[in-house]
Amino acid sequence: MSVLHCIVNDRLVIPAAELQWRFSRASGPGGQGVNTTDSRVELVFDLERSSALGPFRRARLKERLSTRLDGTCLRLVVAEERSQWQNRQLALVRLGDLLREGLKAPPPERRATRPGRGAVRRRLEAKGRRSALKRRRQGKPSLDD
């Protein structure tokens, strides 16, 4: 069995020693072997103890993945495939995707702007013209009717 590292990008690889694996029986299809095979995979990655992450990356991941963290650990559970090996591969891919998304720079903040004076003047003039047109359409009812 080969060693399973998590490749996040070309500059960041999480060593296999920093990944904790737990296995249990999964529900679902599997035939007669479903009751004897521990195919469900739980992958735990501790952000705080990781030597692969620098302080900047660690802080950004804590901020961006705060809703996914269990204390300081990122926990993934995969039980979609019948094979433990395939579930391990899926867990590594998902961990890499999560860390990649978490390390992305945040989008630039929106700068509050307001309409210019000319735009406000044109808008008010157009409203006035529309209002006058509607007023002319109303027509006053005559008393002769």
DSSP file (Angstrom, degrees, kcal/mol; ACC not computed):
  #  RESIDUE AA STRUCTURE BP1 BP2  ACC     N-H-->O    O-->H-N    N-H-->O    O-->H-N    TCO  KAPPA ALPHA  PHI   PSI    X-CA   Y-CA   Z-CA
    1    1 A M              0   0    0      0, 0.0     2,-0.1     0, 0.0     3,-0.0   0.000 360.0 360.0 360.0 132.1    0.0    0.0    0.0
    2    2 A S        -     0   0    0      1,-0.1     2,-0.3     0, 0.0     0, 0.0  -0.399 360.0 -96.1 -81.8 160.9    1.5    3.4   -0.9
    3    3 A V        -     0   0    0     -2,-0.1     2,-0.9     1,-0.1    -1,-0.1  -0.578  35.2-135.6 -77.5 136.1    1.7    6.3    1.4
    4    4 A L        +     0   0    0     -2,-0.3     2,-0.2    15,-0.1    15,-0.1  -0.799  27.8 175.2-102.2  99.5   -1.2    8.7    1.1
    5    5 A H        -     0   0    0     -2,-0.9     2,-0.7    10,-0.1    87,-0.0  -0.644  30.2-126.4 -91.4 157.5   -0.1   12.4    1.1
    6    6 A C  E     -A   14   0A   0      8,-2.4     8,-3.1    -2,-0.2     2,-0.8  -0.922  19.2-157.2-107.2 111.1   -2.6   15.1    0.4
    7    7 A I  E     +A   13   0A   0     -2,-0.7     6,-0.2     6,-0.2     3,-0.1  -0.787  18.9 170.8 -91.0 111.9   -1.4   17.4   -2.4
    8    8 A V  E     -     0   0A   0      4,-1.9     2,-0.3    -2,-0.8    -1,-0.2   0.928  66.2 -34.9 -85.9 -52.8   -3.1   20.8   -2.0
    9    9 A N  E >  S-A   12   0A   0      3,-1.7     3,-0.7    91,-0.0    -1,-0.4  -0.875  76.3 -75.7-153.6-173.9   -1.2   22.6   -4.7
   10   10 A D  T 3  S+     0   0    0     -2,-0.3     3,-0.1     1,-0.2    -3,-0.0   0.670 130.5  42.1 -69.0 -13.6    2.4   22.6   -6.1
   11   11 A R  T 3  S+     0   0    0      1,-0.2     2,-0.5    -4,-0.0    -1,-0.2   0.559 112.3  54.8-104.2 -11.6    3.6   24.5   -3.0
   12   12 A L  E <   +A    9   0A   0     -3,-0.7    -4,-1.9     2,-0.0    -3,-1.7  -0.966  52.0 167.2-134.4 120.5    1.7   22.7   -0.3
   13   13 A V  E     -A    7   0A   0     -2,-0.5    -6,-0.2    -6,-0.2    -3,-0.0  -0.998  27.0-142.1-128.4 127.3    1.7   18.9    0.5
   14   14 A I  E     -A    6   0A   0     -8,-3.1    -8,-2.4    -2,-0.4     5,-0.1  -0.804  27.6-126.5 -88.0 118.0    0.2   17.6    3.7
   15   15 A P    >   -     0   0    0      0, 0.0     3,-1.5     0, 0.0     4,-0.3  -0.270  14.3-119.6 -64.9 151.5    2.4   14.6    4.8
   16   16 A A  G >  S+     0   0    0      1,-0.3     3,-1.5     2,-0.2   -11,-0.1   0.798 110.4  66.9 -60.9 -29.3    0.7   11.3    5.5
   17   17 A A  G 3  S+     0   0    0      1,-0.3    -1,-0.3     3,-0.0   -12,-0.0   0.733  96.8  54.8 -66.2 -21.4    1.9   11.4    9.1
   18   18 A E  G <  S+     0   0    0     -3,-1.5    28,-0.6     2,-0.0     2,-0.5   0.457  93.0  85.5 -91.3  -1.0   -0.3   14.5    9.8
   19   19 A L  E <   -B   45   0B   0     -3,-1.5     2,-0.5    -4,-0.3    26,-0.2  -0.873  64.4-155.7-103.9 130.4   -3.5   12.7    8.7
   20   20 A Q  E     -B   44   0B   0     24,-2.6    24,-2.7    -2,-0.5     2,-0.4  -0.905  10.8-161.7-106.0 130.2   -5.4   10.5   11.1
   21   21 A W  E     -B   43   0B   0     -2,-0.5     2,-0.4    22,-0.2    22,-0.2  -0.884  10.7-178.1-113.0 141.3   -7.6    7.8    9.7
   22   22 A R  E     -B   42   0B   0     20,-1.9    20,-2.7    -2,-0.4     2,-0.4  -0.991  10.0-159.9-132.7 144.1  -10.4    5.9   11.3
   23   23 A F  E     +B   41   0B   0     -2,-0.4     2,-0.3    18,-0.2    18,-0.2  -0.954  16.8 158.5-127.3 143.6  -12.4    3.1    9.7
   24   24 A S  E     -B   40   0B   0     16,-1.9    16,-2.3    -2,-0.4     2,-0.3  -0.931  47.7 -72.7-151.4 174.0  -15.8    1.7   10.4
   25   25 A R        -     0   0    0     -2,-0.3     2,-0.3    13,-0.2    13,-0.2  -0.555  47.0-146.2 -76.4 133.4  -18.6   -0.2    8.8
   26   26 A A        -     0   0    0     11,-0.6     2,-0.2    -2,-0.3    11,-0.1  -0.652   8.2-127.1 -96.7 154.3  -20.6    1.7    6.3
   27   27 A S        +     0   0    0     -2,-0.3    -1,-0.0    52,-0.0     8,-0.0  -0.508  66.8  50.5 -88.9 167.6  -24.3    1.3    5.5
   28   28 A G  S    S-     0   0    0     -2,-0.2    52,-0.0     2,-0.0     6,-0.0  -0.615  93.1  -2.4 106.0-163.9  -25.5    0.8    2.1
   29   29 A P        +     0   0    0      0, 0.0    -3,-0.1     0, 0.0     0, 0.0  -0.205  67.7 115.2 -68.6 153.9  -24.7   -1.6   -0.8
   30   30 A G    >   -     0   0    0      5,-0.0     3,-1.0    53,-0.0     4,-0.1   0.295  59.6-133.5 166.1  -1.8  -22.0   -4.2   -0.5
   31   31 A G  G >  S-     0   0    0      1,-0.2     3,-1.2     2,-0.2     4,-0.3  -0.337  72.2 -19.5  68.3-147.0  -23.5   -7.6   -0.6
   32   32 A Q  G >  S+     0   0    0      1,-0.2     3,-0.7     2,-0.1    -1,-0.2   0.765 135.3  61.5 -68.6 -24.8  -22.4  -10.2    1.9
   33   33 A G  G X> S+     0   0    0     -3,-1.0     4,-1.5     1,-0.2     3,-1.3   0.559  77.8  87.9 -79.8  -6.9  -19.2   -8.4    2.7
   34   34 A V  G <4 S+     0   0    0     -3,-1.2    -1,-0.2     1,-0.3    -8,-0.2   0.811  87.5  51.2 -64.6 -28.4  -20.9   -5.2    3.9
   35   35 A N  G <4 S+     0   0    0     -3,-0.7    -1,-0.3    -4,-0.3    -2,-0.1   0.590 117.4  37.3 -84.8  -9.3  -21.1   -6.6    7.5
   36   36 A T  T <4 S+     0   0    0     -3,-1.3     2,-0.5    -4,-0.2    -2,-0.2   0.543  98.7  84.5-116.5 -10.8  -17.4   -7.5    7.7
   37   37 A T     <  -     0   0    0     -4,-1.5     2,-1.5   -11,-0.1   -11,-0.6  -0.826  62.8-147.8-103.9 129.0  -15.7   -4.7    5.8
   38   38 A D        +     0   0    0     -2,-0.5   -13,-0.2     1,-0.2    -3,-0.1  -0.658  42.6 146.9 -88.9  81.0  -14.7   -1.4    7.4
   39   39 A S        +     0   0    0     -2,-1.5     2,-0.3    -5,-0.2    -1,-0.2   0.645  35.9  98.2 -95.7 -15.2  -15.2    0.7    4.2
   40   40 A R  E     -B   24   0B   0    -16,-2.3   -16,-1.9    -3,-0.2     2,-0.4  -0.585  61.9-156.5 -74.2 133.6  -16.4    4.0    5.9
   41   41 A V  E     -BC  23  78B   0     37,-2.9    37,-2.9    -2,-0.3     2,-0.5  -0.933  15.2-170.0-119.3 133.1  -13.5    6.4    6.2
   42   42 A E  E     -BC  22  77B   0    -20,-2.7   -20,-1.9    -2,-0.4     2,-0.5  -0.986   9.6-165.4-120.9 120.8  -13.1    9.3    8.6
   43   43 A L  E     -BC  21  76B   0     33,-3.0    33,-2.7    -2,-0.5     2,-0.5  -0.916   3.0-169.6-109.3 127.5  -10.1   11.6    7.9
   44   44 A V  E     -BC  20  75B   0    -24,-2.7   -24,-2.6    -2,-0.5     2,-0.5  -0.972   4.6-176.1-120.6 128.2   -9.0   14.0   10.6
   45   45 A F  E     -BC  19  74B   0     29,-2.4    29,-3.1    -2,-0.5     2,-0.8  -0.982  16.3-147.8-125.4 119.1   -6.5   16.8    9.9
   46   46 A D  E  >  - C   0  73B   0    -28,-0.6     4,-0.7    -2,-0.5    27,-0.2  -0.768   8.4-168.8 -90.4 110.0   -5.4   19.0   12.9
   47   47 A L  T >4 S+     0   0    0     25,-2.3     3,-0.5    -2,-0.8    -1,-0.2   0.875  84.2  54.6 -63.8 -38.5   -4.7   22.5   11.6
   48   48 A E  T 34 S+     0   0    0     24,-0.6    -1,-0.2     1,-0.2    25,-0.1   0.858 112.8  39.8 -68.8 -36.5   -3.0   23.6   14.9
   49   49 A R  T 34 S+     0   0    0     23,-0.1    -1,-0.2    -3,-0.1     2,-0.2   0.472  86.7 118.8 -93.1  -2.5   -0.4   20.8   15.0
   50   50 A S    <<  -     0   0    0     -4,-0.7     3,-0.2    -3,-0.5     8,-0.1  -0.455  44.6-167.2 -71.9 130.6    0.4   20.7   11.3
   51   51 A S  S    S+     0   0    0     -2,-0.2    -1,-0.2     1,-0.2    -4,-0.0   0.611  84.5  68.4 -87.3 -13.6    4.0   21.5   10.4
   52   52 A A  S    S+     0   0    0    -37,-0.1     2,-0.5     2,-0.0    -1,-0.2   0.717  90.5  73.3 -76.3 -20.6    3.1   21.9    6.7
   53   53 A L  S    S-     0   0    0     -3,-0.2   -41,-0.0    -6,-0.2   -39,-0.0  -0.812  71.9-146.9-101.2 132.2    1.1   25.1    7.4
   54   54 A G     >  -     0   0    0     -2,-0.5     4,-2.6     1,-0.1     5,-0.2  -0.342  37.1 -96.0 -81.7 173.9    2.8   28.4    8.3
   55   55 A P  H  > S+     0   0    0      0, 0.0     4,-2.3     0, 0.0     5,-0.2   0.863 123.6  50.6 -62.2 -36.5    1.1   30.8   10.6
   56   56 A F  H  > S+     0   0    0      2,-0.2     4,-2.4     1,-0.2     5,-0.2   0.948 113.7  43.5 -66.5 -48.5   -0.4   32.9    7.8
   57   57 A R  H  > S+     0   0    0      1,-0.2     4,-2.7     2,-0.2     5,-0.2   0.908 113.6  52.3 -62.7 -41.6   -2.0   29.8    6.1
   58   58 A R  H  X S+     0   0    0     -4,-2.6     4,-2.4     1,-0.2    -1,-0.2   0.928 111.1  46.6 -60.7 -45.8   -3.1   28.4    9.4
   59   59 A A  H  X S+     0   0    0     -4,-2.3     4,-2.1     2,-0.2    -1,-0.2   0.908 112.9  49.3 -64.3 -42.3   -4.9   31.7   10.4
   60   60 A R  H  X S+     0   0    0     -4,-2.4     4,-2.9     1,-0.2     5,-0.3   0.914 112.1  48.0 -65.0 -41.9   -6.5   32.0    6.9
   61   61 A L  H  X S+     0   0    0     -4,-2.7     4,-2.6     1,-0.2    -2,-0.2   0.905 110.0  52.2 -65.6 -40.7   -7.8   28.4    7.1
   62   62 A K  H  < S+     0   0    0     -4,-2.4    -1,-0.2    -5,-0.2    -2,-0.2   0.902 115.0  42.9 -60.9 -39.6   -9.2   28.9   10.6
   63   63 A E  H >< S+     0   0    0     -4,-2.1     3,-0.8    -5,-0.2    -2,-0.2   0.946 119.9  39.4 -71.6 -48.4  -11.0   32.0    9.4
   64   64 A R  H 3< S+     0   0    0     -4,-2.9     3,-0.2     1,-0.2    -2,-0.2   0.790 124.4  37.6 -76.5 -28.0  -12.4   30.6    6.1
   65   65 A L  T >X S+     0   0    0     -4,-2.6     3,-1.6    -5,-0.3     4,-1.0   0.101  76.9 121.9-108.7  21.8  -13.2   27.1    7.3
   66   66 A S  T <4 S+     0   0    0     -3,-0.8     3,-0.4     1,-0.3    -1,-0.2   0.825  73.4  53.2 -57.6 -34.0  -14.4   28.0   10.8
   67   67 A T  T 34 S+     0   0    0     -3,-0.2    -1,-0.3     1,-0.2    -2,-0.1   0.722 111.3  47.1 -74.8 -18.9  -17.9   26.4   10.2
   68   68 A R  T <4 S+     0   0    0     -3,-1.6     7,-0.7     2,-0.0    -1,-0.2   0.556  91.3 102.6 -96.3  -9.9  -16.2   23.1    9.2
   69   69 A L  E  <  -D   74   0B   0     -4,-1.0     2,-0.7    -3,-0.4     5,-0.2  -0.505  55.6-156.8 -82.6 143.2  -13.8   22.9   12.1
   70   70 A D  E >  S-D   73   0B   0      3,-3.4     3,-1.5    -2,-0.2     2,-0.8  -0.854  78.0 -51.5-112.1  89.5  -14.3   20.6   15.1
   71   71 A G  T 3  S-     0   0    0     -2,-0.7    -2,-0.1     1,-0.2   -25,-0.0  -0.731 121.9 -27.1  75.3-112.2  -12.1   22.5   17.6
   72   72 A T  T 3  S+     0   0    0     -2,-0.8   -25,-2.3    -3,-0.1   -24,-0.6   0.274 122.6  96.4-112.3   8.1   -8.9   22.8   15.6
   73   73 A C  E <   -CD  46  70B   0     -3,-1.5    -3,-3.4   -27,-0.2     2,-0.6  -0.773  63.3-144.6-105.8 143.5   -9.5   19.7   13.4
   74   74 A L  E     -CD  45  69B   0    -29,-3.1   -29,-2.4    -2,-0.3     2,-0.5  -0.928  24.4-164.2-101.4 122.7  -11.0   19.4   10.0
   75   75 A R  E     -C   44   0B   0     -7,-0.7     2,-0.4    -2,-0.6   -31,-0.2  -0.935  10.2-177.6-118.9 127.0  -13.0   16.1    9.9
   76   76 A L  E     -C   43   0B   0    -33,-2.7   -33,-3.0    -2,-0.5     2,-0.5  -0.978   6.8-164.6-123.7 135.6  -14.2   14.4    6.7
   77   77 A V  E     +C   42   0B   0     -2,-0.4     2,-0.4   -35,-0.2   -35,-0.2  -0.982   9.2 179.6-121.0 127.3  -16.4   11.3    6.5
   78   78 A V  E     +C   41   0B   0    -37,-2.9   -37,-2.9    -2,-0.5    13,-0.1  -0.993  21.2 147.9-130.5 127.4  -16.7    9.4    3.2
   79   79 A A        +     0   0    0     -2,-0.4   -39,-0.1   -39,-0.2    -1,-0.1  -0.054  39.4 111.8-144.3  34.6  -18.7    6.2    2.7
   80   80 A E        +     0   0    0    -41,-0.1     2,-0.2     7,-0.1   -40,-0.1   0.817  68.4  56.8 -84.8 -31.1  -19.8    6.5   -0.9
   81   81 A E  S    S-     0   0    0      2,-0.2     6,-0.1   -42,-0.2    -3,-0.0  -0.578  77.7-128.7-100.0 163.4  -17.8    3.6   -2.4
   82   82 A R  S    S+     0   0    0     -2,-0.2     2,-0.4   -42,-0.0   -56,-0.1   0.697  89.9  74.6 -81.3 -18.9  -17.8    0.0   -1.5
   83   83 A S  S  > S-     0   0    0      1,-0.1     4,-2.0   -44,-0.0    -2,-0.2  -0.792  71.3-146.2-101.0 136.3  -14.0   -0.1   -1.2
   84   84 A Q  H  > S+     0   0    0     -2,-0.4     4,-2.4     1,-0.2     5,-0.2   0.892 101.8  56.3 -62.5 -39.5  -12.1    1.4    1.7
   85   85 A W  H  > S+     0   0    0      1,-0.2     4,-2.2     2,-0.2    -1,-0.2   0.919 107.5  47.1 -60.9 -44.8   -9.3    2.4   -0.7
   86   86 A Q  H  > S+     0   0    0      1,-0.2     4,-2.5     2,-0.2    -1,-0.2   0.893 111.3  51.6 -65.3 -38.8  -11.6    4.4   -3.0
   87   87 A N  H  X S+     0   0    0     -4,-2.0     4,-2.3     2,-0.2    -1,-0.2   0.872 108.8  51.5 -65.4 -35.7  -13.1    6.1    0.0
   88   88 A R  H  X S+     0   0    0     -4,-2.4     4,-2.2     2,-0.2    -2,-0.2   0.919 109.8  49.2 -65.2 -42.7   -9.6    7.0    1.2
   89   89 A Q  H  X S+     0   0    0     -4,-2.2     4,-2.3     1,-0.2    -2,-0.2   0.927 111.4  49.3 -61.8 -44.4   -8.8    8.5   -2.2
   90   90 A L  H  X S+     0   0    0     -4,-2.5     4,-2.6     1,-0.2    -1,-0.2   0.902 109.2  52.4 -60.9 -41.7  -12.1   10.5   -2.2
   91   91 A A  H  X S+     0   0    0     -4,-2.3     4,-2.4     1,-0.2    -1,-0.2   0.903 109.7  48.9 -62.7 -41.4  -11.4   11.8    1.3
   92   92 A L  H  X S+     0   0    0     -4,-2.2     4,-2.5     2,-0.2    -1,-0.2   0.907 111.3  49.4 -64.8 -41.7   -7.9   13.0    0.2
   93   93 A V  H  X S+     0   0    0     -4,-2.3     4,-2.4     2,-0.2    -2,-0.2   0.926 112.8  47.4 -63.0 -43.9   -9.3   14.7   -2.8
   94   94 A R  H  X S+     0   0    0     -4,-2.6     4,-2.7     2,-0.2    -2,-0.2   0.888 110.6  51.3 -66.7 -38.7  -12.0   16.5   -0.8
   95   95 A L  H  X S+     0   0    0     -4,-2.4     4,-2.7     2,-0.2     5,-0.2   0.932 110.9  49.1 -62.2 -44.7   -9.5   17.5    1.9
   96   96 A G  H  X S+     0   0    0     -4,-2.5     4,-2.4     1,-0.2    -2,-0.2   0.915 112.0  48.4 -59.9 -43.7   -7.3   19.0   -0.9
   97   97 A D  H  X S+     0   0    0     -4,-2.4     4,-2.5     2,-0.2     5,-0.2   0.920 112.3  48.9 -62.6 -44.6  -10.2   20.8   -2.4
   98   98 A L  H  X S+     0   0    0     -4,-2.7     4,-2.5     1,-0.2    -2,-0.2   0.930 113.6  45.4 -61.7 -46.2  -11.3   22.2    1.0
   99   99 A L  H  X S+     0   0    0     -4,-2.7     4,-1.7     2,-0.2    -1,-0.2   0.889 111.9  52.5 -66.3 -38.4   -7.8   23.4    1.8
  100  100 A R  H  X S+     0   0    0     -4,-2.4     4,-0.7    -5,-0.2    -2,-0.2   0.928 112.8  44.5 -62.1 -45.4   -7.4   24.9   -1.7
  101  101 A E  H >< S+     0   0    0     -4,-2.5     3,-0.7     1,-0.2    -2,-0.2   0.895 112.4  52.6 -64.9 -39.9  -10.6   26.9   -1.3
  102  102 A G  H 3< S+     0   0    0     -4,-2.5   -38,-0.2     1,-0.2    -1,-0.2   0.787 108.0  51.2 -67.7 -27.3   -9.8   27.9    2.2
  103  103 A L  H 3< S+     0   0    0     -4,-1.7    -1,-0.2    -5,-0.2    -2,-0.2   0.570  83.6 112.5 -88.3  -9.1   -6.4   29.3    1.2
  104  104 A K  S << S-     0   0    0     -3,-0.7    -3,-0.0    -4,-0.7    -4,-0.0  -0.302  80.3-100.9 -61.6 147.2   -7.8   31.4   -1.7
  105  105 A A        -     0   0    0      1,-0.1    -1,-0.1     3,-0.0    -2,-0.1  -0.444  43.6-105.3 -66.4 141.7   -7.5   35.2   -1.2
  106  106 A P        -     0   0    0      0, 0.0    -1,-0.1     0, 0.0     3,-0.1  -0.333  42.7 -95.1 -66.0 151.9  -10.8   36.7    0.0
  107  107 A P        -     0   0    0      0, 0.0     3,-0.1     0, 0.0     2,-0.0  -0.321  51.1 -90.7 -65.1 151.4  -12.7   38.7   -2.7
  108  108 A P        -     0   0    0      0, 0.0     2,-0.1     0, 0.0     3,-0.0  -0.330  46.9-106.5 -63.6 144.3  -12.0   42.4   -2.7
  109  109 A E        -     0   0    0      1,-0.1     2,-0.3    -3,-0.1     0, 0.0  -0.425  36.2-105.8 -71.8 146.0  -14.4   44.4   -0.5
  110  110 A R        -     0   0    0     -2,-0.1     2,-0.5    -3,-0.1    -1,-0.1  -0.541  28.1-135.6 -73.5 131.0  -17.1   46.4   -2.3
  111  111 A R        -     0   0    0     -2,-0.3     2,-0.3    -3,-0.0    -1,-0.1  -0.773  22.0-122.2 -87.3 126.9  -16.4   50.1   -2.2
  112  112 A A        +     0   0    0     -2,-0.5     2,-0.3     1,-0.0    -1,-0.0  -0.512  38.9 177.5 -69.4 129.7  -19.5   52.1   -1.4
  113  113 A T        -     0   0    0     -2,-0.3    -3,-0.0     0, 0.0    -1,-0.0  -0.888  15.8-152.3-128.6 161.3  -20.3   54.5   -4.2
  114  114 A R        -     0   0    0     -2,-0.3    -2,-0.0     1,-0.0     0, 0.0  -0.948  33.4 -89.3-131.9 156.4  -23.1   57.0   -4.7
  115  115 A P        -     0   0    0      0, 0.0     2,-0.0     0, 0.0    -1,-0.0  -0.286  47.5-110.9 -63.1 146.9  -24.6   58.4   -7.9
  116  116 A G     >  -     0   0    0      1,-0.1     4,-2.1     4,-0.0     5,-0.2  -0.228  28.3-104.1 -72.1 167.2  -23.0   61.6   -9.3
  117  117 A R  H  > S+     0   0    0      1,-0.2     4,-2.5     2,-0.2     5,-0.2   0.894 120.1  52.4 -60.1 -41.8  -24.8   64.9   -9.3
  118  118 A G  H  > S+     0   0    0      1,-0.2     4,-2.6     2,-0.2    -1,-0.2   0.900 109.0  49.5 -63.0 -41.0  -25.5   64.8  -13.0
  119  119 A A  H  > S+     0   0    0      2,-0.2     4,-2.3     1,-0.2    -1,-0.2   0.903 111.6  48.7 -65.4 -40.9  -27.1   61.3  -12.7
  120  120 A V  H  X S+     0   0    0     -4,-2.1     4,-2.4     2,-0.2    -2,-0.2   0.926 112.1  49.4 -63.8 -44.4  -29.3   62.4   -9.8
  121  121 A R  H  X S+     0   0    0     -4,-2.5     4,-2.5     1,-0.2    -2,-0.2   0.934 112.0  47.6 -61.2 -47.4  -30.4   65.6  -11.8
  122  122 A R  H  X S+     0   0    0     -4,-2.6     4,-2.4     1,-0.2    -1,-0.2   0.898 111.6  51.0 -62.0 -40.7  -31.2   63.6  -14.9
  123  123 A R  H  X S+     0   0    0     -4,-2.3     4,-2.2     1,-0.2    -1,-0.2   0.928 111.8  46.4 -62.7 -44.8  -33.2   61.0  -12.9
  124  124 A L  H  X S+     0   0    0     -4,-2.4     4,-2.3     2,-0.2    -2,-0.2   0.881 111.7  51.4 -67.2 -37.7  -35.2   63.7  -11.1
  125  125 A E  H  X S+     0   0    0     -4,-2.5     4,-2.5     2,-0.2    -1,-0.2   0.923 110.5  48.9 -63.6 -42.7  -35.9   65.5  -14.4
  126  126 A A  H  X S+     0   0    0     -4,-2.4     4,-2.4     1,-0.2    -2,-0.2   0.892 110.8  50.6 -64.1 -39.5  -37.1   62.2  -16.0
  127  127 A K  H  X S+     0   0    0     -4,-2.2     4,-2.6     2,-0.2    -1,-0.2   0.909 110.2  50.4 -63.3 -41.0  -39.4   61.6  -13.0
  128  128 A G  H  X S+     0   0    0     -4,-2.3     4,-2.6     2,-0.2    -2,-0.2   0.919 110.7  48.5 -63.1 -43.9  -40.8   65.1  -13.3
  129  129 A R  H  X S+     0   0    0     -4,-2.5     4,-2.3     2,-0.2    -1,-0.2   0.918 113.3  47.3 -62.8 -43.0  -41.5   64.6  -17.0
  130  130 A R  H  X S+     0   0    0     -4,-2.4     4,-2.2     1,-0.2    -2,-0.2   0.911 112.2  49.8 -65.1 -41.9  -43.2   61.3  -16.3
  131  131 A S  H  X S+     0   0    0     -4,-2.6     4,-2.3     2,-0.2    -2,-0.2   0.911 110.8  49.4 -62.5 -43.7  -45.2   62.8  -13.5
  132  132 A A  H  X S+     0   0    0     -4,-2.6     4,-2.4     1,-0.2    -2,-0.2   0.904 109.4  52.6 -63.7 -41.2  -46.4   65.7  -15.6
  133  133 A L  H  X S+     0   0    0     -4,-2.3     4,-1.7     1,-0.2    -1,-0.2   0.923 111.1  46.2 -60.4 -44.7  -47.4   63.3  -18.4
  134  134 A K  H  X S+     0   0    0     -4,-2.2     4,-1.3     1,-0.2    -1,-0.2   0.877 110.4  53.4 -67.5 -36.4  -49.5   61.3  -16.1
  135  135 A R  H  X S+     0   0    0     -4,-2.3     4,-0.9     1,-0.2     3,-0.3   0.910 108.2  50.5 -63.9 -40.8  -51.1   64.4  -14.6
  136  136 A R  H  < S+     0   0    0     -4,-2.4    -1,-0.2     1,-0.2    -2,-0.2   0.855 107.3  54.8 -65.1 -34.3  -52.1   65.6  -18.1
  137  137 A R  H  < S+     0   0    0     -4,-1.7    -1,-0.2     1,-0.2    -2,-0.2   0.827  95.1  68.8 -68.2 -31.3  -53.7   62.2  -18.8
  138  138 A Q  H  < S-     0   0    0     -4,-1.3    -1,-0.2    -3,-0.3    -2,-0.2   0.923  81.2-170.9 -56.3 -50.3  -55.9   62.4  -15.7
  139  139 A G     <  -     0   0    0     -4,-0.9    -2,-0.1    -3,-0.2    -3,-0.0   0.561  30.4 -95.4  62.4 137.2  -58.0   65.2  -17.0
  140  140 A K        -     0   0    0      1,-0.1     2,-0.2     0, 0.0    -1,-0.1  -0.704  39.0-118.6 -84.0 130.6  -60.5   66.9  -14.7
  141  141 A P        -     0   0    0      0, 0.0     2,-0.1     0, 0.0    -1,-0.1  -0.474  30.6-125.6 -68.8 138.2  -64.0   65.5  -15.0
  142  142 A S    >   -     0   0    0     -2,-0.2     3,-0.5     1,-0.1     0, 0.0  -0.459   5.9-129.9 -83.7 159.0  -66.5   68.1  -16.1
  143  143 A L  T 3  S+     0   0    0      1,-0.2    -1,-0.1    -2,-0.1     0, 0.0   0.618  99.0  74.2 -80.8 -12.9  -69.7   68.9  -14.2
  144  144 A D  T 3         0   0    0      1,-0.2    -1,-0.2     0, 0.0    -2,-0.0   0.740 360.0 360.0 -73.6 -22.6  -71.8   68.6  -17.3
  145  145 A D    <         0   0    0     -3,-0.5    -1,-0.2     0, 0.0    -2,-0.1   0.492 360.0 360.0 -69.9 360.0  -71.6   64.8  -17.4
